């Protein structure tokens, strides 16, 4: 399926072509529209930017003089002139999934899904096809908070604290690692202000979506390594790897706390680095008590071979964070 990014203000985003009715059409209407298509595909991505620009789905020459009617399923976000196809942002323009359709007098219909992609905050990019990778549920930034470039780990945070525990490239944590902090579900909004404006940390439901679209690739590696037949098709594996590659994940690892002396106390010297080999970032939600652990855990996306959200890690560990935005 062909997908394109568009710059606001440009014309000819898509072309609608019509073919004259060679069979005569309706009596008295020898040029009734027999076929109606949006030639640039059924999915279109539009970069949000200035909201005072207008653009349109232009018609092919064959449609000249035809009576066509345009509709938008979310006119408050992206309005469309019913007769000209002129599109304009509404007062509620935001990251959205919108259906734009056009119909002819003879009942022929064509439609395209328009994704409005948010403008990237300074220092980031929006992963272009994240809307598709995540089943149209949310967009994702191309790097972790504090990362100097794509594929870098960025800053490490304890769950629930905005203080940077360790920065990119660190091999040990600093004095800001708090071993006495109290963790509770009231801290679930801890990421407010941590992500760029309009962006947020992923929820467990978001992590589940990421898990589902990337799991086939890593599961296949496991089956191959074990000399077993993979339960996935080559198409599923290829799609999964493409999704994973698009996420631009860093081998970020984590910093964790352990009571090495088994004296019931954790000292600064016992804050251990685990800074590579594990793709991961925090979610915004706590699980509560988990198994034999005596402290609450938080959901995260962590890869020690296969991505999963089921490996709950103590919240006193430090991991990077990755920001997302809902597609409404």
Secondary structure, DSSP 8 states (H G I E B T S, - for coil): ----EE-TT-S-SSEEEEEE-TT--BTTBTT-EEEEEETT-SEEEEE---TT-EEE-EE-GGGTT--EEEEETTTTTEEE-TTT-EEEE-TT--SEEEEEEEEETTS-EEEEEEEEE----TT--B-TTHHHHTTTSEEEBSS-TT-SSTT----EEETT--SEEE-TT-SS--TT--SS----GGGGGTTTTTS-TT-EE--HHHHHHHHHHHHHHHHHHHHHHTT---SS-HHHHHHHHHHHHHTT-----EEEE--TT-SS---GGGEEEE-SS-EEEEEEEEEES-TT-SS-EEEEEEESSSEES---EETTSEE---EEEE--
